[in-house]
Amino acid sequence: MILALLAQDPGTPTGPEFGKASPLGLLIVLILLAGTVLLVRSMNKHLKGLPETFEPEHPEPDQKADDGTDPGAIPDVDATDPPKPAT
């Protein structure tokens, strides 16, 4: 009995409410579209205010930090020096 009920073809939906969209759906779509337009305009305005490059004009004070690790953090080892025995 249940299999016969599940196997029935529902047919094409018909009736007075079929195919009608709610005006509320159109309103929601228009609100989302307006919000997207405003967000894009705001983002473009903020991007225009950014500098062309983020490189500092006078890098001398930061040069030491940009050179890498602290001196002495990695010991200088020549390839010609034999390995030192562990004590």
N, C-alpha and C positions, 0 to 999 in steps of 0.2 A: 504494500500500500504506500509506504513512504517513498520507495524507489519510483513508483509511478508519478507521485507528486513532484519529486525532484527532476524527473525526466521531461516534464511538460515544457513546451516551448512558451516562454512568456509572451511571445508575439511583439509586435511593435507597440511602443507606448503611445497611447492616444488619450484624448481627454481635453478639457478646456484649459488645464494648466500646463500641458506639455509644450515645451519650446519657449516658454516665456522666461525672461530674465527679470530679476528684481531691479528696480531703479536704485536700490541701495548698493547693489554690486557695481553699477556704473559710478556711483558716488565714491565708493572705496577705491576703484581703479583711478579715478581722476585725482583723488587726494594723494595716492601713492605716486602718481606721475608728477604732480606738483612738488611733492617733497623731494623726489629724485632730482628734478631740475634745480631746486634751491640748493641742495647739497652739492651738486656739480659746480654751480656758480660760486658758492662759498669756497670750495676746494681750489678752484682756479684762482680766486682772489688771493688766497693764502700762498699758493705756489708762486705767484708773481712776486710776492714780497721776499722770497728766499734769495740769498746771494747766489751769484754765478758759481762760486766755488767755496768750499769750506776750508781751504788752505789758509793758515794764519799768515798775516802780512809780515810779521817779524818772528820767524821760527827759532831764533837764537835761544831764548829761555827754555823752550821745549825740546831743543835738539838733543840734549843728553838723555831725556826720557825716550826719544824716538830711536836712539842708537841701539837699543836692545836691552840686554840684561845688565845688572849691576856689575861693575868691575870686581873680579875675584869670585863671582858666583860660579863661574865655570872655569876650572883651572886650565891654563895654557899647557898643552902637551904637544911636543913636537913628534912627528912620526919617526924621527931618527932616534929618539930616546928609548932605551929599553924599558920595559915595564918594571916598576919598583916592587920589590917583594913586600908582602903584607907582614907587619910586625905584630 
